[in-house]
Amino acid sequence: MEPHLTRNIRPNREAFSLEAYERGEGYQGLRRALSMSPKEVQELVSQSTLRGRGGAGFPTGQKWSFVPMGGKARGPKYYIVNADEMEPGTMKDRLLLEGDPHQVVEGAIIGAYAIEAEVIYIYLRWAYRLAAVRLETAIAEAYRRGYLGRGVMGSSYNVELYLHESSGRYICGEEDGLMDALEGRRPIPRPKPPFPQTCGLWGNPTVVNNTETVSNLPGILRNGAEWFKGLSLSSDGGSKIYGVSGRVKRPGTWELPLGTTAREVIFEHAGGMVDGAHLRAFLPGGGSTDFLTEDHLEVKLDYESVAAAGSRLGTGTIVVLDDSVCPVGVLISLERFFLRESCGWCTPCREGLPWIVALLEELEQGEGNEESLELLEFHCRTIKPGLTFCPLAPGAMEPLASALKYFRQDMLRHVREKRCPWR
Amino acid sequence: MLSEDERRQIEAQFNRYPQKRAVVPEALKTVQRSRGWVSDEAVGDIAELLSLTAAEVDAVATFYNLIYRKPVGRHVILLCDSVSCWIMGYENLYEHLRSKLGIGMGETTADNRFTLLPAPCLGACDQAPVMMVDEDLYGRLDAAKIDDILGRYP
């Protein structure tokens, strides 16, 4: 396919200047948006069938449609770009932030205009130093050229954009945690309702969109909903940035039609496994998605198909597990991550995750028994959506529950042999 | 006491947010940039500047893994221990760093040169295993490459 999201991204990722970005139709999507009413922009994005690229996959136009509009709406409204990429195994937003910062800025202004927001925050994780420098440059250029500030491109629309650099913590990528962080509070998820669209940042209507979602907006505005749908091989529109890491020949990221199969991504684009390594399983979209196995390589990587296979598209960046690595060790890494990044606010997460990590460590050290597996299954049944304030702990159960299904024999071998067979 | 420069940098953030409280993370970073870490005294000084209690500021300070509430060495090593780096050999790298530097996670070398900290996924999984030293990212690490990199941080 012709690249769309990554069309400006050069092999060395050096970002375009404003002038170069403008030569490639840069800010023409924003110009188009400003010629429409905000509601029309919302409808166009709904028609494009763009779904959120941060992991949850909520339809973007629908998310915007809950924001109160018009003169009676409480203001100022806020539009937030979630650039706090920290899902284990995920490196797609880094590509967009470093490689095409103006596309992020243009998309953010379009999203803000669609909900009549007066203030935009880009919430960036600290570790993305190069992205921070490039965003600062792009933002300053956009202000100088009148794409930001008062009277955007000669219209009556006013908007300010600020870059906020976080100091780390995965929970700040969860939209409630992110808003607490921006407000200068200790970040913890908020009970819902109310939803951010009506009562978000400082109690005002707020939308939080992922970097890749935002980066899709300029193209949709320039080329229309039908064009966007045509990029995809699935019922949801657009291309997707897929990635592969693990023991493959060419780990990396590629923009491909949404709905490309796992086999094509892993074996064509990533070049397949390195010599001597054999694919056992893969996480299709980051650390909080269920493992899939060799039997699922023909699954199309779109929202519906991956869900039908028992997992989630998540961030669309695949982590490949090969047979040289102990699956229990990999689970320990995953669950320690969720334990360390938990905010400790609600009980299933605060009490459940340490127990899970302890059980897995015992198993790995050869001190587990069959009851350890039953206890792990107990957690998978009891830590689930609806019993926690946010998706962190339920997300942590996805790789664990699928591992109990696919790697049970490996776990039992640890019990029988009273040691890790991989050590 | 906050220095003139620190206070100026913190106050320059006020117009970005509708409430002063929102600059707490930025204030903590400002102090850390100039002093390397954030002391109890600095927490109190930030609280005073922003009309908050020290407890409110500390609740934020102790939350972020990159705000240091204890002194750190001249250089901070953030070693990624998330899933892709784990698969690509994190454990061996950690062992190498531990024996080379003689410290474990959260510790600082006796000469105050390096502090070693675990980092969640650094978003460079295609280059796994990775680490950051101060603000620099390094990928496709092995023991020899780590030795070479650390030599650049006196």
Interface residues (C-beta under 8 A of the other chain):
Chain A: P76 E85 M86 E87 P88 G89 T90 M91 D93 R94 R125 W126 A127 Y128 R129 Y162 H164 E165 S166 S167 G168 R169 Y170 A181 L182 E183 G184 R185 R186 P187 W202 G243 V244 S245 G246 R247 P251 G252 T253 L283 G287 T317 V319 V320 L321 D322 V325 G329 V330 S333 L334 R336 F337 R340 E341 C343
Chain B: R16 Y17 P18 Q19 R21 A22 V23 V24 P25 E26 L28 K29 A59 V60 F63 Y64 N65 L66 I67 L78 D81 S82 V83 S84 W86 I87 M88 Y90 E91 P118 A119 P120 C121 L122 G123 A124 C125 D126 Q127 A128 M132 E135 L137
